Amino acid sequence: MNIGKFLIKTALILSAAAGFSLSDSEARALLKKAEDNTAFFGTDFTGSYSVIQTKPGEGSSQTDAIMYRRDSEEKWTILITAPSKERGKGYLQFDGNIWFYDPADRRFTFTSARDKFQNTNANNSDFAPQHYESNYNIKSFSEEKMGKFDCVLFNLEAKSGVKVDYPTLKLWVSTDGLVRWKEDYSLSGQKLRITAIPSYQKINASSGVRMVPAKMVIEDALRFKKIDGKTQFERTTIKISNISFGKVDDSTYSKPFLEMMSIR
C-alpha cells in the first residue's frame, strides 16, 4: 500500500481551496505555532514508540523503544526494548551531539540528526522538536482543504547558513497549528520523503494540554520496488503511546544510563 492509499483510508485527501483568508503575519504565526506544537518545553516527555518498517516484497519488521525528552535542554534518550536482538541499543542527544550505543561492544559511536533510525525511513531528527519557522523562510503559502481540515500549504526554503536535513519543504498545517502532511525536497527539487500525521492525541498535563501524534507514516520516495508493474515505496509507521509528562531523573539523559539499562 502506498501512502496515498493510506491517506484515503484515513480521510485525509487533498481537495479544493479552503476559502478562508490569511495575512502574511497570520501565516507566519501559524507556522510558529506548528513548530511550538512539536516541542514540550517546561516538562519532560516519556512515550512508547512502535516503529514498523515495511519493505515492498519483504514484509514488515518492528522495533519498540522508549523515548525520553527534555526539550528545554535539547536532550533526549531512546532505549530500544524489542526485538530481542536489538534490545539495549540506544540513542542519546546532549550538547548538540547524537550518540548511538551498542551493548555488543559497549561502545558509543557518533551519529547525526539526518542519519536513519535503525535503518528505517525515519531520521533521528524525526523524534525531536522541529524548527519550521526558526530555520526556514516562507517562499509562499496558500489555503487548501485536506479532508475535513482547513489547512495552509507552506512552501519553505532553508535560511542561509542554517544546517537542516532538507533544504526545501512543503508543509500542510491545519488552522489549529498541527502538521498534517510534509514533503521533503532536495535543492534540485526532487521529492525525497512524504510524512503524514493522520491523527493526534490530546494529553492533559500539569503544564497544559499537549497534542502528540498518535501515528506518523513516512514514505521514502527513493527506496522502492516495482511489483506486478506497480511502484511500491518503503514506508515507516511510527505509533506513539503510554505518554507521560512527569519529571524524569537527570541521569536518564546520560551515557551511564544506557550502559546500565543494556545489562538488565
Disulfide bonds with the S-S distance in Angstrom:
none
